Amino acid sequence: QLQLVESGGGLGQPGSSLELSCATSGFPLDWYAIGWFRQAPGKEREGISCMSSDGNTIKYTDSVKGRFTISRDVQKNTFYLQMNSPIPEDTARYYCAAELATVAADCGLSGSLYDYWGQGTQVTVSS
Protein backbone atom coordinates (compact mmCIF):
# COMPACT_ATOMS: atom_id res chain seq x y z
CA GLN A 1 0.00 0.00 0.00
CA LEU A 2 1.30 3.42 -0.91
CA GLN A 3 2.09 5.68 2.01
CA LEU A 4 2.45 9.46 1.77
CA VAL A 5 4.23 11.69 4.26
CA GLU A 6 4.16 15.44 3.87
CA SER A 7 6.63 18.02 5.03
CA GLY A 8 7.16 21.73 4.59
CA GLY A 9 4.56 24.40 5.01
CA GLY A 10 4.34 26.62 8.04
CA LEU A 11 4.16 30.39 8.10
CA GLY A 12 5.00 32.42 5.02
CA GLN A 13 4.78 36.08 4.19
CA PRO A 14 2.94 37.33 1.14
CA GLY A 15 5.29 37.40 -1.82
CA SER A 16 7.68 34.88 -0.34
CA SER A 17 7.98 31.23 -1.35
CA LEU A 18 7.16 27.94 0.31
CA GLU A 19 7.75 24.36 -0.74
CA LEU A 20 5.75 21.34 0.26
CA SER A 21 7.12 17.83 -0.13
CA CYS A 22 5.33 14.50 -0.21
CA ALA A 23 7.50 11.43 0.26
CA THR A 24 5.97 8.17 -0.88
CA SER A 25 6.82 4.59 -0.13
CA GLY A 26 5.47 1.25 -1.11
CA PHE A 27 5.41 1.38 -4.88
CA PRO A 28 7.17 3.29 -7.67
CA LEU A 29 5.91 6.85 -7.87
CA ASP A 30 5.54 6.72 -11.65
CA TRP A 31 2.76 4.17 -11.33
CA TYR A 32 0.59 6.93 -9.85
CA ALA A 33 -1.10 10.12 -10.80
CA ILE A 34 -0.41 12.64 -8.05
CA GLY A 35 -2.22 15.68 -6.77
CA TRP A 36 -2.23 18.48 -4.24
CA PHE A 37 -5.36 19.60 -2.45
CA ARG A 38 -6.16 22.14 0.20
CA GLN A 39 -8.93 22.89 2.62
CA ALA A 40 -9.44 26.18 4.41
CA PRO A 41 -11.61 26.45 7.52
CA GLY A 42 -15.27 26.48 6.61
CA LYS A 43 -14.57 25.67 2.96
CA GLU A 44 -14.70 22.56 0.85
CA ARG A 45 -11.57 20.70 -0.15
CA GLU A 46 -10.12 22.11 -3.36
CA GLY A 47 -7.93 20.37 -5.90
CA ILE A 48 -5.13 22.73 -6.86
CA SER A 49 -2.73 20.73 -9.01
CA CYS A 50 -2.13 17.29 -10.45
CA MET A 51 0.38 15.43 -12.59
CA SER A 52 -0.25 12.30 -14.64
CA SER A 53 1.77 9.15 -14.03
CA ASP A 54 3.74 9.66 -17.24
CA GLY A 55 4.53 13.21 -16.16
CA ASN A 56 3.23 14.73 -19.37
CA THR A 57 -0.04 16.18 -18.15
CA ILE A 58 -0.11 18.86 -15.47
CA LYS A 59 -3.15 20.80 -14.36
CA TYR A 60 -3.69 23.74 -12.02
CA THR A 61 -6.76 25.36 -10.67
CA ASP A 62 -7.10 28.93 -11.89
CA SER A 63 -6.36 30.55 -8.55
CA VAL A 64 -2.79 29.18 -8.42
CA LYS A 65 -1.80 29.20 -12.09
CA GLY A 66 1.46 31.02 -12.62
CA ARG A 67 2.28 30.94 -8.90
CA PHE A 68 2.41 27.27 -7.90
CA THR A 69 4.41 24.49 -9.56
CA ILE A 70 4.00 20.76 -9.12
CA SER A 71 6.99 18.53 -9.72
CA ARG A 72 8.29 15.11 -8.83
CA ASP A 73 11.53 13.21 -8.39
CA VAL A 74 10.86 9.61 -9.35
CA GLN A 75 14.24 8.46 -8.06
CA LYS A 76 13.44 9.86 -4.62
CA ASN A 77 9.76 8.82 -4.80
CA THR A 78 8.89 12.34 -3.74
CA PHE A 79 6.75 15.05 -5.24
CA TYR A 80 6.59 18.73 -4.52
CA LEU A 81 4.48 21.84 -4.59
CA GLN A 82 6.44 25.05 -5.01
CA MET A 83 4.37 27.99 -3.86
CA ASN A 84 5.62 31.32 -5.16
CA SER A 85 4.10 34.67 -4.26
CA PRO A 86 1.63 33.19 -1.79
CA ILE A 87 -1.28 35.34 -0.71
CA PRO A 88 -3.37 35.19 2.47
CA GLU A 89 -6.12 33.40 0.54
CA ASP A 90 -3.72 30.46 0.14
CA THR A 91 -3.92 29.80 3.87
CA ALA A 92 -5.22 26.25 4.30
CA ARG A 93 -4.30 22.73 5.24
CA TYR A 94 -2.60 21.16 2.25
CA TYR A 95 -2.81 17.48 1.35
CA CYS A 96 -0.92 15.36 -1.14
CA ALA A 97 -2.68 12.46 -2.80
CA ALA A 98 -2.04 9.67 -5.28
CA GLU A 99 -4.03 7.26 -7.37
CA LEU A 100 -2.90 4.15 -9.19
CA ALA A 101 -3.04 5.30 -12.80
CA THR A 102 -5.44 3.67 -15.23
CA VAL A 103 -4.70 6.27 -17.89
CA ALA A 104 -1.02 7.20 -17.93
CA ALA A 105 -1.54 10.53 -19.63
CA ASP A 106 -4.25 12.03 -17.47
CA CYS A 107 -4.91 13.32 -13.98
CA GLY A 108 -7.80 15.05 -12.26
CA LEU A 109 -8.48 17.67 -9.61
CA SER A 110 -11.35 15.83 -7.98
CA GLY A 111 -10.51 14.32 -4.63
CA SER A 112 -12.76 11.36 -5.29
CA LEU A 113 -10.24 10.09 -7.85
CA TYR A 114 -7.51 9.55 -5.28
CA ASP A 115 -7.02 6.52 -3.11
CA TYR A 116 -4.04 7.53 -1.01
CA TRP A 117 -3.64 10.67 1.06
CA GLY A 118 -1.04 12.35 3.21
CA GLN A 119 -1.80 13.58 6.70
CA GLY A 120 -1.88 17.23 5.68
CA THR A 121 0.33 20.18 6.53
CA GLN A 122 -0.77 23.66 7.53
CA VAL A 123 0.21 26.64 5.43
CA THR A 124 -0.46 30.10 6.80
CA VAL A 125 0.27 33.18 4.72
CA SER A 126 0.35 36.35 6.74
CA SER A 127 2.43 39.46 7.15
Backbone as a chain_set.jsonl record, in Angstrom:
{"seq": "QLQLVESGGGLGQPGSSLELSCATSGFPLDWYAIGWFRQAPGKEREGISCMSSDGNTIKYTDSVKGRFTISRDVQKNTFYLQMNSPIPEDTARYYCAAELATVAADCGLSGSLYDYWGQGTQVTVSS", "coords": {"N": [[0.847, -1.191, 0.0], [0.519, 2.195, -0.826], [2.172, 4.776, 0.87], [2.039, 8.107, 2.106], [3.857, 10.891, 3.1], [3.92, 14.063, 4.284], [5.795, 17.131, 4.236], [7.147, 20.362, 5.083], [5.656, 23.576, 4.533], [4.044, 25.709, 6.946], [4.555, 28.995, 8.252], [4.319, 31.702, 6.082], [5.251, 34.709, 4.442], [3.352, 37.069, 2.525], [4.197, 37.121, -0.907], [6.526, 35.742, -0.595], [8.174, 32.527, -0.712], [7.239, 29.104, -0.565], [7.741, 25.62, -0.01], [6.271, 22.529, -0.397], [6.617, 19.093, 0.392], [6.129, 15.679, -0.534], [6.683, 12.629, 0.455], [6.8, 9.364, -0.76], [6.14, 5.877, -0.293], [6.334, 2.389, -0.859], [5.416, 1.718, -3.464], [6.537, 2.237, -6.884], [6.734, 5.664, -7.744], [6.046, 6.521, -10.291], [3.97, 4.951, -11.109], [1.706, 6.187, -10.431], [-0.817, 8.708, -10.63], [-0.58, 11.976, -9.338], [-1.494, 14.422, -6.865], [-2.249, 17.667, -5.452], [-4.054, 19.067, -2.818], [-6.185, 21.321, -1.0], [-7.639, 22.613, 2.009], [-9.442, 25.075, 3.453], [-10.516, 26.582, 6.549], [-13.945, 26.111, 7.08], [-14.459, 25.818, 4.415], [-14.849, 23.907, 1.366], [-12.878, 21.07, 0.369], [-10.328, 21.612, -1.997], [-9.056, 20.901, -5.157], [-5.871, 21.589, -6.337], [-3.66, 21.12, -7.962], [-2.348, 18.722, -10.29], [-0.545, 15.852, -11.545], [0.018, 13.671, -14.21], [0.708, 10.082, -14.375], [2.649, 9.539, -16.275], [3.924, 11.899, -16.339], [3.444, 13.833, -18.232], [1.139, 15.338, -18.341], [-0.086, 18.109, -16.728], [-1.998, 19.903, -14.441], [-3.598, 22.837, -13.174], [-5.556, 24.569, -10.789], [-7.384, 27.579, -11.42], [-6.826, 29.644, -9.596], [-4.22, 29.345, -8.699], [-2.565, 29.214, -10.843], [0.409, 30.014, -12.54], [1.653, 30.738, -10.213], [2.05, 28.564, -8.484], [3.86, 25.453, -8.621], [3.909, 22.139, -9.581], [5.878, 19.257, -9.113], [8.021, 16.359, -9.507], [10.237, 13.853, -8.224], [11.209, 11.026, -9.376], [13.172, 9.194, -8.73], [13.63, 9.662, -6.065], [11.165, 9.117, -5.119], [9.38, 11.154, -4.435], [7.233, 13.968, -4.392], [6.446, 17.422, -5.138], [5.276, 20.695, -4.183], [5.748, 23.778, -5.221], [5.349, 26.912, -3.983], [5.011, 29.999, -5.02], [4.992, 33.52, -4.471], [2.876, 33.568, -2.469], [-0.409, 34.284, -1.207], [-2.637, 35.677, 1.286], [-5.056, 34.329, 0.947], [-4.296, 31.795, 0.268], [-3.959, 30.422, 2.547], [-4.399, 27.462, 4.267], [-5.028, 23.974, 5.012], [-2.92, 21.722, 3.561], [-2.902, 18.933, 1.383], [-1.355, 16.024, 0.072], [-1.877, 13.648, -2.521], [-2.479, 10.464, -4.137], [-3.141, 8.311, -6.912], [-3.506, 5.079, -8.248], [-2.593, 4.79, -11.511], [-4.83, 4.529, -14.218], [-5.03, 5.576, -16.646], [-2.329, 6.639, -18.254], [-1.711, 9.157, -19.176], [-3.215, 11.151, -17.975], [-4.745, 13.164, -15.419], [-6.621, 14.253, -12.544], [-8.499, 16.838, -10.799], [-10.297, 16.251, -8.897], [-11.038, 15.162, -5.695], [-12.18, 12.697, -5.259], [-11.063, 10.933, -6.98], [-8.747, 9.939, -5.94], [-6.887, 7.587, -4.099], [-5.035, 7.417, -2.076], [-3.73, 9.287, 0.607], [-1.921, 11.982, 2.117], [-1.134, 13.176, 5.462], [-1.599, 15.799, 5.758], [-0.593, 19.245, 5.884], [-0.152, 22.336, 7.486], [-0.465, 25.497, 6.025], [0.146, 28.831, 6.416], [-0.367, 32.056, 5.4], [0.711, 35.141, 5.993], [1.338, 38.531, 6.899]], "CA": [[0.0, 0.0, 0.0], [1.302, 3.419, -0.914], [2.092, 5.683, 2.007], [2.451, 9.46, 1.766], [4.23, 11.692, 4.261], [4.159, 15.435, 3.868], [6.634, 18.022, 5.032], [7.158, 21.73, 4.588], [4.562, 24.397, 5.013], [4.341, 26.619, 8.04], [4.155, 30.392, 8.098], [5.003, 32.422, 5.02], [4.784, 36.076, 4.189], [2.937, 37.327, 1.14], [5.29, 37.403, -1.82], [7.684, 34.88, -0.343], [7.982, 31.23, -1.345], [7.163, 27.94, 0.309], [7.748, 24.362, -0.745], [5.753, 21.34, 0.263], [7.124, 17.834, -0.127], [5.332, 14.501, -0.214], [7.497, 11.431, 0.262], [5.968, 8.173, -0.882], [6.816, 4.589, -0.127], [5.472, 1.248, -1.106], [5.41, 1.384, -4.881], [7.171, 3.291, -7.672], [5.905, 6.846, -7.873], [5.545, 6.725, -11.651], [2.759, 4.169, -11.329], [0.593, 6.925, -9.853], [-1.104, 10.124, -10.801], [-0.406, 12.639, -8.047], [-2.218, 15.679, -6.768], [-2.228, 18.48, -4.243], [-5.361, 19.601, -2.455], [-6.163, 22.138, 0.2], [-8.932, 22.891, 2.621], [-9.439, 26.176, 4.409], [-11.61, 26.45, 7.525], [-15.269, 26.476, 6.606], [-14.566, 25.675, 2.964], [-14.696, 22.564, 0.847], [-11.57, 20.704, -0.15], [-10.117, 22.113, -3.358], [-7.934, 20.368, -5.901], [-5.133, 22.729, -6.864], [-2.733, 20.734, -9.011], [-2.127, 17.288, -10.446], [0.381, 15.426, -12.586], [-0.251, 12.304, -14.64], [1.769, 9.153, -14.026], [3.744, 9.657, -17.242], [4.528, 13.211, -16.158], [3.23, 14.726, -19.373], [-0.039, 16.181, -18.147], [-0.105, 18.859, -15.475], [-3.155, 20.798, -14.359], [-3.688, 23.735, -12.022], [-6.763, 25.358, -10.674], [-7.103, 28.93, -11.895], [-6.359, 30.555, -8.551], [-2.793, 29.176, -8.417], [-1.804, 29.2, -12.094], [1.46, 31.02, -12.617], [2.279, 30.939, -8.904], [2.412, 27.271, -7.9], [4.414, 24.486, -9.562], [3.996, 20.756, -9.122], [6.99, 18.529, -9.717], [8.288, 15.108, -8.832], [11.534, 13.206, -8.393], [10.859, 9.611, -9.355], [14.239, 8.455, -8.056], [13.441, 9.86, -4.624], [9.764, 8.815, -4.797], [8.893, 12.344, -3.74], [6.751, 15.051, -5.24], [6.591, 18.728, -4.516], [4.477, 21.842, -4.595], [6.439, 25.048, -5.014], [4.368, 27.986, -3.861], [5.622, 31.318, -5.156], [4.102, 34.669, -4.26], [1.63, 33.188, -1.792], [-1.281, 35.34, -0.715], [-3.374, 35.195, 2.468], [-6.117, 33.4, 0.542], [-3.721, 30.458, 0.139], [-3.919, 29.802, 3.868], [-5.224, 26.252, 4.298], [-4.297, 22.731, 5.241], [-2.597, 21.158, 2.252], [-2.807, 17.484, 1.355], [-0.922, 15.361, -1.144], [-2.68, 12.463, -2.803], [-2.039, 9.665, -5.278], [-4.031, 7.256, -7.369], [-2.902, 4.152, -9.189], [-3.042, 5.3, -12.798], [-5.437, 3.666, -15.23], [-4.699, 6.273, -17.887], [-1.02, 7.198, -17.931], [-1.538, 10.531, -19.632], [-4.247, 12.028, -17.467], [-4.906, 13.322, -13.985], [-7.8, 15.046, -12.258], [-8.479, 17.674, -9.606], [-11.352, 15.832, -7.977], [-10.509, 14.316, -4.633], [-12.762, 11.357, -5.294], [-10.24, 10.09, -7.845], [-7.506, 9.552, -5.279], [-7.024, 6.525, -3.11], [-4.042, 7.528, -1.013], [-3.638, 10.667, 1.064], [-1.043, 12.347, 3.213], [-1.803, 13.584, 6.699], [-1.877, 17.229, 5.676], [0.326, 20.176, 6.534], [-0.766, 23.665, 7.535], [0.213, 26.639, 5.427], [-0.458, 30.101, 6.798], [0.268, 33.182, 4.717], [0.35, 36.349, 6.737], [2.43, 39.465, 7.147]], "C": [[0.885, 1.244, 0.0], [1.082, 4.262, 0.328], [2.658, 7.038, 1.612], [2.716, 10.235, 3.051], [4.625, 13.081, 3.792], [5.133, 16.138, 4.793], [6.652, 19.383, 4.363], [5.964, 22.487, 5.133], [5.007, 25.29, 6.157], [3.844, 28.017, 7.729], [4.986, 31.049, 6.998], [4.421, 33.803, 4.856], [4.294, 36.21, 2.762], [4.131, 37.699, 0.273], [6.525, 36.572, -1.604], [7.52, 33.593, -1.145], [7.993, 30.141, -0.289], [7.215, 26.698, -0.554], [7.221, 23.251, 0.142], [6.338, 20.104, -0.408], [6.194, 16.703, 0.291], [6.165, 13.272, -0.559], [6.598, 10.2, 0.241], [6.794, 6.917, -0.675], [5.812, 3.486, -0.4], [5.511, 0.788, -2.548], [6.068, 2.509, -5.667], [6.223, 4.448, -7.928], [5.328, 6.977, -9.282], [4.465, 5.715, -12.046], [1.512, 5.001, -11.03], [0.43, 8.312, -10.459], [-1.055, 10.753, -9.413], [-1.147, 13.97, -8.044], [-1.981, 16.375, -5.448], [-3.607, 19.091, -4.045], [-5.19, 20.505, -1.242], [-7.571, 22.344, 0.727], [-8.749, 23.976, 3.67], [-10.609, 25.999, 5.364], [-12.934, 26.924, 6.933], [-15.477, 26.339, 5.115], [-14.405, 24.209, 2.562], [-13.259, 22.329, 0.396], [-11.469, 21.092, -1.628], [-8.901, 21.428, -3.968], [-7.182, 21.5, -6.561], [-4.134, 22.351, -7.947], [-2.645, 19.218, -9.094], [-1.123, 17.053, -11.565], [0.065, 13.972, -12.926], [0.936, 11.388, -14.332], [2.931, 9.2, -15.016], [4.413, 11.021, -17.184], [4.215, 14.229, -17.22], [2.027, 15.633, -19.252], [0.015, 16.8, -16.762], [-1.284, 19.816, -15.53], [-3.061, 21.641, -13.086], [-5.079, 24.349, -11.985], [-6.412, 26.824, -10.953], [-6.455, 29.818, -10.834], [-4.86, 30.423, -8.253], [-1.947, 29.159, -9.686], [-0.8, 30.339, -12.126], [2.169, 31.274, -11.304], [2.783, 29.64, -8.291], [2.935, 26.344, -8.999], [4.467, 23.118, -8.904], [5.168, 20.095, -9.836], [7.177, 17.221, -8.969], [9.723, 14.665, -9.101], [11.273, 11.705, -8.242], [11.914, 8.793, -8.609], [14.096, 8.522, -6.538], [12.034, 9.487, -4.172], [9.12, 9.954, -4.001], [8.328, 13.323, -4.752], [6.572, 16.312, -4.417], [5.514, 19.698, -4.994], [5.251, 23.092, -4.216], [5.405, 26.156, -5.043], [5.107, 29.316, -3.903], [4.564, 32.412, -5.008], [2.797, 34.254, -3.586], [0.878, 34.423, -1.303], [-2.07, 34.805, 0.474], [-4.477, 34.193, 2.128], [-5.604, 31.976, 0.31], [-3.629, 29.74, 1.486], [-4.906, 28.652, 3.94], [-4.373, 25.092, 4.797], [-4.139, 22.064, 3.874], [-2.371, 19.651, 2.362], [-2.229, 17.016, 0.024], [-1.727, 14.077, -1.294], [-2.143, 11.741, -4.024], [-3.096, 8.639, -5.629], [-3.276, 6.371, -8.35], [-3.463, 4.448, -10.57], [-3.659, 4.21, -13.664], [-5.228, 4.261, -16.612], [-3.417, 7.038, -17.629], [-0.925, 8.681, -18.224], [-2.578, 11.483, -19.086], [-4.18, 12.12, -15.954], [-6.118, 14.213, -13.766], [-7.685, 15.809, -10.961], [-9.63, 17.368, -8.659], [-10.794, 14.861, -6.95], [-11.018, 12.896, -4.672], [-11.95, 10.397, -6.156], [-9.087, 9.434, -7.1], [-7.746, 8.582, -4.143], [-6.13, 6.709, -1.895], [-3.82, 8.997, -0.682], [-2.565, 10.816, 2.133], [-1.845, 12.871, 4.393], [-2.152, 15.074, 6.696], [-0.825, 18.046, 6.401], [-0.267, 21.582, 6.423], [0.138, 24.691, 6.874], [-0.556, 27.89, 5.818], [0.333, 31.227, 6.148], [-0.209, 34.456, 5.384], [1.574, 37.229, 6.887], [2.527, 39.784, 8.633]], "O": [[1.87, 1.326, 0.734], [-0.048, 4.441, 0.782], [3.639, 7.115, 0.872], [1.899, 10.232, 3.972], [5.553, 13.244, 3.0], [5.275, 15.791, 5.965], [6.226, 19.534, 3.219], [5.339, 22.057, 6.102], [6.191, 25.586, 6.313], [2.844, 28.199, 7.035], [6.214, 30.956, 6.996], [3.237, 34.03, 5.105], [4.791, 35.516, 1.874], [4.975, 38.499, 0.677], [7.487, 36.689, -2.364], [6.805, 33.573, -2.147], [8.664, 30.246, 0.738], [6.781, 26.72, -1.705], [7.666, 23.063, 1.274], [6.528, 20.075, -1.624], [5.553, 16.767, 1.34], [6.327, 12.927, -1.729], [5.748, 10.019, 1.112], [8.01, 6.918, -0.866], [4.609, 3.642, -0.196], [5.628, -0.407, -2.82], [6.152, 3.631, -5.17], [5.061, 4.249, -8.283], [4.224, 7.496, -9.445], [4.091, 5.645, -13.216], [0.395, 4.583, -11.334], [1.408, 8.996, -10.761], [-1.446, 10.127, -8.428], [-1.391, 14.562, -9.095], [-1.571, 15.763, -4.461], [-4.237, 19.567, -4.99], [-4.173, 20.454, -0.55], [-8.554, 22.26, -0.009], [-8.006, 23.816, 4.638], [-11.59, 25.336, 5.026], [-13.019, 28.01, 6.358], [-16.535, 26.694, 4.595], [-13.892, 23.39, 3.325], [-12.525, 23.267, 0.085], [-12.414, 20.916, -2.397], [-7.836, 21.385, -3.353], [-7.783, 22.3, -7.278], [-3.791, 23.192, -8.779], [-2.84, 18.516, -8.102], [-0.881, 17.918, -12.407], [-0.13, 13.146, -12.034], [2.038, 11.864, -14.06], [4.073, 8.932, -14.642], [5.374, 11.268, -17.912], [4.663, 15.372, -17.134], [1.913, 16.608, -19.995], [0.144, 16.103, -15.756], [-1.528, 20.46, -16.55], [-2.519, 21.21, -12.068], [-5.691, 24.609, -13.021], [-5.276, 27.248, -10.744], [-5.616, 30.658, -11.16], [-4.286, 31.306, -7.616], [-0.721, 29.094, -9.601], [-1.118, 31.478, -11.784], [3.191, 31.96, -11.28], [3.832, 29.624, -7.647], [2.514, 26.432, -10.153], [5.004, 22.962, -7.808], [5.415, 20.347, -11.015], [6.565, 17.0, -7.923], [10.334, 15.065, -10.092], [11.137, 11.189, -7.132], [11.586, 7.815, -7.937], [14.401, 7.566, -5.826], [11.734, 9.533, -2.979], [8.41, 9.725, -3.022], [8.878, 13.49, -5.841], [6.547, 16.284, -3.187], [4.928, 19.532, -6.064], [5.39, 23.42, -3.038], [4.674, 26.313, -6.021], [5.751, 29.708, -2.931], [3.403, 32.236, -5.377], [1.719, 34.565, -4.092], [1.472, 35.465, -1.026], [-2.162, 33.59, 0.649], [-4.791, 33.314, 2.929], [-6.403, 31.05, 0.17], [-3.256, 28.568, 1.54], [-6.101, 28.831, 3.705], [-3.162, 25.217, 4.977], [-5.109, 21.874, 3.14], [-1.738, 19.164, 3.299], [-2.575, 17.552, -1.029], [-2.196, 13.501, -0.312], [-1.44, 12.328, -4.846], [-3.842, 8.162, -4.774], [-2.504, 6.857, -9.177], [-4.673, 4.367, -10.781], [-3.101, 3.124, -13.825], [-5.244, 3.552, -17.618], [-3.418, 7.996, -16.856], [-0.144, 9.391, -17.59], [-2.808, 12.536, -19.68], [-3.62, 11.246, -15.294], [-6.592, 14.858, -14.701], [-6.864, 15.468, -10.108], [-9.904, 18.132, -7.733], [-10.159, 13.865, -7.296], [-10.36, 11.985, -4.171], [-12.129, 9.182, -6.072], [-8.509, 8.464, -7.591], [-8.67, 8.733, -3.344], [-6.436, 6.212, -0.811], [-3.733, 9.841, -1.574], [-2.33, 9.916, 2.939], [-3.069, 12.992, 4.331], [-2.915, 15.541, 7.542], [-0.243, 17.606, 7.392], [-0.814, 21.957, 5.386], [1.341, 24.744, 7.129], [-1.76, 27.993, 5.579], [1.547, 31.335, 6.324], [-1.391, 34.797, 5.336], [2.701, 36.743, 6.989], [3.392, 40.558, 9.043]]}, "num_chains": 1, "name": "protein.A"}
